[in-house]
Amino acid sequence: MIKKNKILQNSKNEQKVYKCRNCYIIRLFLLAVIFIILFSFVQSDNLHYLKFVTPTNAATLIIIFGLVMFLIKLAKYIIEKKNS
């Protein structure tokens, strides 16, 4: 009876496996790259649909997304500071 309780306690104390957020993002990125490569093999004659994917457009998207996130966090910080 005592050994059964120890077994139950040990199984309850096990923690869930923590999945790293950075690893998750890297996996999604690699999956997207693989999808684009497969898409290019299948649709080799229709690649003009991907003309808009350029380094300049990607950098612009990242900057705009970063600015929007910054403004949202700044507004949230100011609102929380006024309330406290």
C-alpha positions as CSV (number, residue, x, y, z in Angstrom):
1,M,0.0,0.0,0.0
2,I,2.8,2.4,0.8
3,K,4.6,1.6,-2.5
4,K,1.4,2.4,-4.5
5,N,1.2,5.8,-2.8
6,K,4.8,6.6,-3.7
7,I,4.2,5.6,-7.3
8,L,1.1,7.8,-7.5
9,Q,3.0,10.7,-5.9
10,N,5.9,10.5,-8.3
11,S,3.6,10.4,-11.3
12,K,1.7,13.5,-10.0
13,N,5.0,15.4,-9.5
14,E,6.0,15.0,-13.1
15,Q,6.1,18.3,-14.9
16,K,4.8,18.8,-18.4
17,V,7.4,19.1,-21.1
18,Y,8.1,22.8,-21.7
19,K,8.3,23.7,-25.4
20,C,10.6,26.5,-26.1
21,R,9.0,29.4,-27.9
22,N,12.1,30.1,-30.0
23,C,12.2,26.5,-31.1
24,Y,8.6,26.7,-32.0
25,I,9.2,29.8,-34.1
26,I,12.2,28.2,-35.8
27,R,10.2,25.1,-36.6
28,L,7.4,27.2,-38.2
29,F,9.9,29.1,-40.2
30,L,11.6,25.9,-41.5
31,L,8.2,24.5,-42.3
32,A,7.3,27.7,-44.3
33,V,10.6,27.4,-46.2
34,I,10.0,23.8,-47.1
35,F,6.5,24.7,-48.2
36,I,7.8,27.4,-50.5
37,I,10.4,25.0,-51.9
38,L,7.8,22.4,-52.6
39,F,5.5,25.0,-54.1
40,S,8.3,26.1,-56.4
41,F,8.8,22.6,-57.6
42,V,5.2,22.0,-58.3
43,Q,4.4,25.4,-59.8
44,S,7.7,26.1,-61.6
45,D,5.9,27.9,-64.5
46,N,3.7,30.0,-62.2
47,L,6.4,31.6,-59.9
48,H,5.4,35.1,-61.0
49,Y,2.9,34.9,-58.1
50,L,5.9,35.1,-55.7
51,K,7.3,38.3,-57.2
52,F,6.2,40.4,-54.2
53,V,8.5,38.4,-51.9
54,T,11.6,40.5,-51.9
55,P,14.1,41.4,-49.2
56,T,12.9,45.0,-49.3
57,N,9.2,44.0,-48.8
58,A,10.2,41.6,-46.0
59,A,12.2,44.3,-44.2
60,T,9.4,46.8,-44.6
61,L,6.9,44.2,-43.2
62,I,9.1,43.5,-40.2
63,I,9.6,47.2,-39.5
64,I,5.9,48.0,-39.7
65,F,5.0,45.0,-37.5
66,G,7.6,46.0,-35.0
67,L,6.4,49.6,-34.9
68,V,2.8,48.5,-34.4
69,M,3.8,46.2,-31.6
70,F,5.9,49.0,-30.0
71,L,3.0,51.5,-30.1
72,I,0.6,48.9,-28.6
73,K,3.0,48.1,-25.8
74,L,3.7,51.8,-25.2
75,A,0.0,52.6,-25.0
76,K,-0.6,49.7,-22.6
77,Y,2.3,50.9,-20.4
78,I,1.0,54.5,-20.3
79,I,-2.6,53.3,-19.5
80,E,-1.3,51.0,-16.7
81,K,0.9,53.8,-15.3
82,K,-2.1,56.2,-15.2
83,N,-4.3,53.6,-13.4
84,S,-1.7,52.8,-10.7
